[in-house]
Amino acid sequence: MQPFDRCATMWKVVPSRWTTFRSRRARNCDAVRSSPHVLSATIDGRTVLLDLQAGKYYGLDEVGSRIWEAIQHTASGAEIVHELALTYDVPADVLAADARRFVDDMKHRHLVVSL
C-alpha cells in the first residue's frame, strides 16, 4: 500500500515507523509557500484549508497536516521530507515521490505557490 491513498479531497496515510534519511530526489523538491488567499485551521491534528479565491475547502489528514505545517515554517522540500521521515517508516524514494505528488496537487489547486 502506498503511504498516501486518495481520500476525499486529499490523501490519507497509513503511518508506521519511518527512519531518518537524505534523498537526492527530496533535495530537488521546489521551495513552496502557502498561497495568500488560503486560510487554515488545525483541530485535533487535522487541518482544514479554505481557498477564498475558489470558494472551496479541503480537509487534510494527519500527514497532510504535518506537510502543511512544515510549509508554513520552511520553504524546503527536503526539510519537509526529512521531518516526515523522523516519524514514519517508509523508504526514502517512496516518501519523496509521495510528498512531491502531494505538494504538486496542492500547487495544481493553487493552495501553494513556488518561491
CORTANOR-V882269 format. One record per residue. SS is DSSP state (hx for helix, st for strand, lp for the rest). OMEGA is omega in whole degrees, 0 to 359 (* if undefined). Layout:
ss->[SS/SS]
omega->[OMEGA/OMEGA]
//
This chain:
ss->[lp/lp/lp/st/st/st/st/lp/lp/st/st/st/st/lp/lp/lp/lp/lp/lp/lp/lp/lp/lp/hx/hx/hx/hx/lp/lp/lp/lp/st/st/st/lp/lp/lp/st/st/st/st/st/st/lp/lp/st/st/st/st/st/st/lp/lp/lp/lp/st/st/st/st/st/lp/hx/hx/hx/hx/hx/hx/hx/hx/hx/hx/hx/hx/lp/lp/lp/hx/hx/hx/hx/hx/hx/hx/hx/hx/lp/lp/lp/lp/lp/lp/hx/hx/hx/hx/hx/hx/hx/hx/hx/hx/hx/hx/hx/hx/hx/hx/hx/lp/lp/lp/st/st/st/lp]
omega->[178/180/180/177/179/183/180/182/180/183/174/185/172/185/171/180/176/178/178/179/171/183/176/180/181/181/181/179/176/173/181/172/180/178/182/181/180/175/179/175/179/179/179/176/179/185/174/177/176/177/183/181/182/182/181/172/183/176/179/175/184/183/176/177/178/177/179/179/179/178/180/184/181/180/186/176/179/178/177/180/180/180/178/182/178/184/189/182/180/178/185/183/178/179/180/180/181/178/178/180/179/180/177/177/178/176/180/179/179/177/174/177/177/176/*]
//
